[in-house]
Amino acid sequence: MLITRRLGHEAALAVDDAARELAAHDWTRPDGVLFGYFPVMPGNPFQDLLYSRLRPAGFTPLPTYDLTITRQVAEMVAGSGVEFVVHLHWLNFVLAKARDEADARDRVKAFLDGLAQLCDTGARLLWTVHNILPHETRYPELDAELRQNVVSLAERVHVMSPRTRELVAPWFDIPAAKELAVPHPCYQDAYPSWMPRAQARAELGLPDGTTVFLLLGRVQPYKGITELLDAFDRLCEREPGRYALLVAGPAGSDPETLAFRDRVRAHPTAHASLRKIPVEEMQVYLRAADVAVLPYRRSLNSGARALALTFGLPAVVRDDAAPGLRLEANHTLRYDGRTTHTGTSYAESSYAESSYAGAFGNPTAGSVDGLLEALTEAAQVLATPQARASAAAAAARLAPARVSATFAAAVRGWLDPEHDPEPDPALASGHDPDHVQGGTP
């Protein structure tokens, strides 16, 4: 038989895929659940990894792509006897194309009305908090209102960082009873990982004797790109020829990113591939580096940090902008980002006055002095086999199969309060700051 398509890979056929799954459903298993999810991020393996152990637990993951298709599937499933869980992910698409604030408000209302209608069909809603608000939000108050209403409609809210409720509190509230806490998985086996360091450096033209810092992922202002290059410049002035900066990821078109691009292109020891990095090339940049640098002005969960851990890469992280990340001292170096090198304190910034852009959108936010000292220290304490081994061990505790099984158990515990599985000790022990819970019924 000729295979002409794969189930769950074409938006136009999502409803047909759901019908096929229902037809193939094991009706002798009373706990079977159809698990729809949207939006779908095909270039990001996160969803595939998170769902990789759902089927053995009785869940059938099904991409439903958008709210309209999801409601069609819900209406088809209603009355069938099969429970339909809808897992909602990133919400930035709701306002991404808004023409102005009035149009944005109409889009929020339309989406929330549609989501309420979805819940009225009997679908059970789960939402994952990926970010506090979208990184480039133009309407922070509306984005916050949208999230608060989604929390109200959802039966459970999946959080991946232990301080999520605290960090989102200035913008929206997550009731403790709704919290379903399961960490972000690492990316084992999602990317090729066979290349030795010497080959990676040779392919990129990096001298073998230098300490290489890596900024990975989309190049955007919120990642602290200006202060990173300022600190790196001063580091190279201190010790010429000893360090290299590697930048890998597509660059935006905003003025700050364009200025960063021009500076990197002219820099003698900065090396940049400012494009979307194909899956098969990702290992080249991760294997060539000694230390990942995440000087983010704001962050909640970081796929780049999870990917760095996967490749055993230690990291430098701004302390006040990454409090939710899974960081251990033996493979992470924090630095103080509360004071700028121009003397503007974090408390004096516009963020303290409840502007989401505020200091986090200011090119001088974050301490260049603190980052400079952190890069200097990282070259001594993180660019070591011991730190890499510690990072790799942390990644192993967050292996996709382990996290996915834990996620399945947590969702099952929500749907069936009498289901009380033993938590995975590697995710719930005192050696790891996250815990696993499903909220109270």
N, C-alpha and C positions, 0 to 999 in steps of 0.2 A: 504494500500500500504506500502510495506517495504521500509524504508529509507536506502539507501545503501551508500550515500555520501552527503556532504553538498556543496552547490554551493560556489566556490571560495576558496576551501581548499586543492586542489590537483594541483600541478604544471603541471602534465602531461595532465590535462583536462582543462587548462586555456583557450585555444582557443575554445573548445567546450562550456565552460561556457559563453564566450563572444557571441557565436552564440545563445545560449539560451536567453541571455539578449536582444539581438537584436530582436529575435522572440517575446519576451514578451514586447517589447518597446511600450509605449503609443504614437502612431504616431499622435494623436490629440494634443499632447503637443509639440509645436515647439522648446521649449528651453531644451529638454532632452539632457543630456550629458553622454556619457560613460566615466568613470573616472578610467583609468588604473593606477597602481602604482607598482613600484619595486625599490630596492629589498624589499622582505617581511620579517619582523622580527616577527615570530609567538610567540616567548617568551616575546615580549615587547608589552604591550597593547597600546602603543602610537598611532599607525596607526588606530586601531579600534576606539579609543576615538576621534581622530581628524576627522574621517569620520562618526561618529555616527549620525549626523544630515544632511548628504548630500542628502539622498533619498527624503525627503520632499521638498528639494530645486530643484529637477529635475536632480540630479546627481546619477549615478549608479556606486558605487565603485567596482572595479574588480582587484584583485591581478593578476599581469602578470609576476611576479617572476624574469625575467631577460630580457635583451635587445632582445634576439632572439625571445622569445615568444611575447614580446610587439610589435615587428615589424610584426609578423604574424597576430596579432590581428588588427594592424593598416591597413595592406593590405586588410584584410577582411572587415573592417569598411569603408574603402575609397569608396566614391561614394554612400554610403547608405543613406546619408542625415542626419546621426547622427554625431554630433561633438564628437571627441575623444581627451580628455585631458590626457596627460601622466604626472604623478607626480613622479619625480625622487627623491630618498632620499639619503642615505649614499653612498659615493663613494669609501670607503676604499677597497671594493672587487676588484676594477680594478687592483690594484698593490699588493694585498695581497700575491699572489703566484709568483710574479716576481722572476726569478732566479738571475738576476743581472741588472745593469742599462740599458744595451742594450735591454734586454727582457722587462724591465719596459717601456721603450720608445715605443717599438712595441705594447705593450698592451694599452698604452694611445692612440696611433694612431688608432688602431683597434676599440677601444670603441668609439672614437669621430667620426670616419667614419660611424660606425653603427648608432650612434645617429643622425648624419646629414641625413642619409638615412631614418631614422624614421620620421624626421621632413619633409622630402620631400614627404611623403605620405599624408601630411595634418594634422598630429597629432600636437597638440599644447603643448609645453613643459613647465612645471613648475618644478623648483628645490627648495628643502628645504635645507638651510645651517644648518646642525646639529653641525658641529665642524669647527674650522678654517682650520685645516689640521688633518688627522688621528693622534690619540694619539701616536702611535708607528711608525710613518712614517719613512721609510728608504731612501726615495727619496723626500725630501721636495720641491725641485724645480720642479720636475715632477708633484707632487701632486698639486702644485700651478698652473702649466700650465694647468693641466687637469681641474681644477675648473674655471680658466679664460675662457677656451673654452666652458665649459658647460654654463657659464653665457652668452656667446655670442650666443649660440644656443637657450637658454631658452627665452620665451617671458616674463615670470615673475620669480622672485626669492623670495621665501618665507623666511622671517627672523622672528625669535621668540624673539630676544633681540633688544632693541631700539638702541644699539650702534654697531650692527653687521657690517654695512658698514665701520665704523671707525676701528673696531678691525681686520677685514680681509684685510684692505687696504695695509699692507706691503706685502701681498701675492697675492691678486687679487682684482679687482675692480668690484663693483656692481653699475651700473648706478642707480641714484635715480629714474628714470622713470620706472625701472623694479621692484622696491621693492614692495613686498606685505607683509605687516607686520601684523601678528597675533600671539599672545603669545603661549607658550607651555602650554597645559592643565595640570591640576592636575589629580589625579587618583581616584577620588571618584567612589566607587562601582566596581572598577577593582580588588580590593583585599578585602578579608574578614576583617572586622573592628569591631568585637564585644567584643574582649577580654579586660578585665580590667587590669590595670597596675599591681596590686598585683599578679594576676595569671601569667602574663607574666614573672614577676621577679622570681616567684617561679619555673616556668618551666626551667628557665635558671640558677637558683642557685645564683641570684644576691641579696645581702643584701638590704633590703627595705630602710635603712637610708642613702644610698650612692647616690651621684650625678653621673649619668651614661651618658657618652658621646658615641655617636654612629658613626662609620664609616661604611656606607652601600654601597654595590655594589662591583663590581669587584675590587680586590686589585691590584693596579698597581702603579709604581713609580710616574707617573704624578700627582697622588692624594696627594702627600706630605706625604707618609706613614712614612718615616724615621724621618722627623721633628716632626710629630705628636707624635710618640713614645718617641722621645727625650724630647719634652715638657711635655708629660704625666709623664715620669719618674721624672722629676724635680718637677712637681706638687705633686706627691705622696710623695716625700721626704719632701716637705714643710708641708703637712698635711696628714700623714699616715692614711689609713683606711677610708678616707672620699670620695674617688672617685673610679670609675670603668670605664674601657674602653671596649666597646663592638664592635667587628668587625664581620660583616656578609657579606659574598660574596666570590666567588671563587678567588683563588690566582694564579698569573702567576708563570712562572718558571725562570724569570730573576734573576740575583744575588741579586739585592736590595730587591726584594719581598721575596726571600728565606730567606735572613737575617732578614727581618721584621717578617716572619712567625716563625722563631726560637726564636726570642726575645719575641714575644707574647706568644708562648707556655710556655716559662719559667717564664713569668711575673705573680706575685701573684695576681694582681688585673686587669689583662686584660683577657677578655673572647672572644674567637674567634670561629666562625663556618665558616671555610674556604672552602666553597662549594657553589654551586648554590642553592640559597634559594627558595624552592617551593612557589608558590603563596599562598597556604594555611598557610604557616609558616611566611610570611613576617610580619604580624601584631605582632607576638610575640616579635620581635626585636624592632619594632617601638613603641610598647606600653611600653616596658620595659625601654626605654631610656628617658632621660630628655632633652638632647640637641644633635642635629646632628652636626658633625664636618666635614667641607669641606675645608681642607687646600690645595686645588688644586694649583699646580704650573701653570696650564693653564686651562681655561674653557671658554666656550661660552654659551652653554645651558646645564642644568644639570637635568637629569631625577631623580637623587637621591634627589636633592633639592625639585623638584616638589612632589616626594613621601613623603618626610619629612613634607612638608606643608600640604599634604592631611591628615596626621595623627596628625596635630596640633603641630608639633615639631619645636621649634625655632632652629637657627643654628649659628655656628661660621664659618666665611668665610674669607679667605685671600683676602685682598682688591684689590691688583693689578692683581689677577688671575681670578676674577669673576666679572668684571665690567658689563657684560651683563646680569647677573642674576637679577631676580625680588626680590629686597631686601628692606625691610622696617625696620627702626631702632627699632621699638618696638617688633620685633621678630627676629632680626638679629644683630649680633655683628661682625663688621669688625676689622681686625688687619692688621698692616703694614707688608707686605711680601717682601719689596724691599731690605732689608739688611739682610744678613745672620749673624748667631751668631759668625762666624769666621771673620766678618768684610768685606766681599766681597760685594760691592754695586751692585745693579741691573744694573746700568748704565755701570759698568765695566764687566758685564757678557758677555759671547759669544752670548747670544740672542740679545744683543744690536748691535752685528755685523751681524745680520740677519741669525743666525743659529737657526732653529726651535727647535732643541734639546737643545742647549745652556744651559742657567741657568735652564730652565724648566726640563731638563733631569738630572740635578745635584742633588745628594742626599742631599746636604747642602743648596739648594735654599730655600728661604723663611726664615722669621725670627723666630727662635725657641723662642727667648725672647718675641717677639710680640705675638706668639701663646700661650706661657705660661701665659702671662698676660690676654689674651683673655679668656682662659679656666677658669682662676681664677675669672674673672669678670662675665663670663657666669653663673657660679654656683650661683651667687647672683641675677643677673638681668634677666636671661633667663629661669632658672629652676623654673618658677612661673606660676600659673594659668592664670595670665594676658597675659604673653607672649604666652602661648599656645593658648589662645583664639584669640589673634591677628593673629597667624599663621593660625589657622583654618578659620578665616574670610578672609584672603588673598587667601586661597585655594578655598573658596566658590566663590570668584570672578573669579576664573579660572576653574570653574566646566566644565567637558567635554562637556556637552550639550550646554553651553553658548559659549565656545570657538569654538566648531564645527559649530554652527550656524553662528558665526562671520566669520569663515573661508569660509563657503559656500557663504555667502554674498560677501566676498571680491573676491572670484573666479568668482562669477557671475558678479560682477562689472568690472572685467577685460575682460571677454568674451563679455559682453554687456555694453559698456560705458554709455548708457542711464539709466542703472539700478543704482539707487543711494539710497541704504537703509540707514536708520538711524543707526549710530553706537551704539553698546551696551554701555550705560554710565558707566557700571562697568568696562569695558575694556578700555574706551577712556577718562575717567575723570581724573582730576588732582590728584585723590587719587591713581592712578595706573600709574607707569612710562611708560608703553607701550602705544602705540596708534594703531589704525587700519587704514590701508590705502591700496589702490590697485595700486598705481603708476598712472602715467598719460598715456592716451591711445596713 
